[in-house]
Amino acid sequence: MGTINQGILGGFSGKVGPIVGFRWKSNYYIRARAAKVSNPRTPKQQEQRGKFATAFSFLKAIKPFIRIGYKEFTEKKSAFNAAMSYMLKKAITGDGKDIRIDFNRVLVSTGSLMPVFEVQTTVTKRKIAFDWKDNSGMGNAEQDDTAMLLAYNKDKETAIYDTEAALRRDGHAGLVLPDNWEGDELTAYLSFCSADGNSVATASACRYP
């Protein structure tokens, strides 16, 4: 039951029907009561929460990379939310308790800058090397576009990355791998950001030889 203060025209605290009144910093406010969910643990709801948690966990591990990788989509939402929306629609698969990431569909960056089309990775105990064919001059690709590298460890669900690893014209860059990554399953991505920072390329998923 709500309590009316200062007469019928004053503020009130408590619940009155679908309205909740409360006081904060000497002022009174009202808001609608939150609707009750009759069954918040239906299989469909649990499945959706599982998909959200899977996408969130992946993106959280690469959040600084995502801020750059989705910067062209921040007019109406944050880069992280744009990436989350894409993941849930395109890259999270399965149902029930069998929810997983389809890494072939993952985009750690996407945008209007020209990507490279020939890239290969080589993994050793201490390093993952990226080699690509410089396609400067194709479309809006420029020699001084910055190469962005990312390697994700599927077993440990963590990542390493470098958003300023090299230039497009270099055709080569690498990441030093943690000692405890030896033998783990990795997935790697190469992207580019324009020198002025305004355009980003859709990441190329790198294949191992």
Salt bridges, closest charged atoms under 4 A:
GLU47 OE2 - LYS44 NZ 3.90
GLU47 OE2 - LYS51 NZ 3.41
ASP98 OD2 - ARG100 NH1 2.84
ASP102 OD2 - ARG105 NE 3.66
ASP131 OD1 - HIS172 ND1 2.72
ASP145 OD2 - ARG168 NH2 2.88
ASP179 OD1 - ARG126 NH1 2.16
ASP184 OD2 - LYS156 NZ 2.41
GLU185 OE2 - LYS154 NZ 3.24
